[in-house]
Amino acid sequence: MLLVQLGTVGFTKTLTKIPEKYNDSIVGFVIAAIGIYILVSS
């Protein structure tokens, strides 16, 4: 969980050029993609 949070913080910092209203959606998508990857790979 900690690694996911650190990853999303770093990911959000790299996307500062994107308007703020999309930041939450992007972070949510990244978390969902990581979750799906973990489910598929196990």
C-alpha positions in Angstrom: 0.0 0.0 0.0 2.8 2.4 0.9 4.5 1.7 -2.5 1.3 2.4 -4.3 0.9 5.7 -2.5 4.5 6.8 -3.2 4.1 5.8 -6.8 0.9 7.9 -7.2 2.5 10.9 -5.5 5.4 10.7 -7.9 3.1 10.2 -10.9 1.0 13.2 -9.8 4.1 15.4 -9.6 5.1 14.5 -13.1 1.6 15.4 -14.4 1.5 19.0 -13.1 0.8 20.3 -16.6 -2.5 18.6 -16.7 -5.5 20.6 -15.4 -6.2 19.9 -11.7 -9.7 18.6 -12.3 -8.2 15.6 -14.1 -5.6 14.7 -11.4 -7.9 12.6 -9.2 -9.2 10.7 -12.2 -5.7 9.9 -13.4 -4.5 8.8 -10.0 -7.6 6.6 -9.6 -6.9 5.1 -13.0 -3.3 4.3 -12.1 -4.4 2.7 -8.8 -7.1 0.6 -10.6 -4.5 -0.4 -13.3 -2.1 -1.5 -10.6 -4.8 -3.5 -8.9 -5.9 -5.2 -12.1 -2.2 -6.0 -12.9 -1.8 -7.6 -9.5 -5.0 -9.6 -9.9 -4.0 -10.9 -13.3 -0.4 -11.6 -12.5 -1.2 -13.7 -9.4 
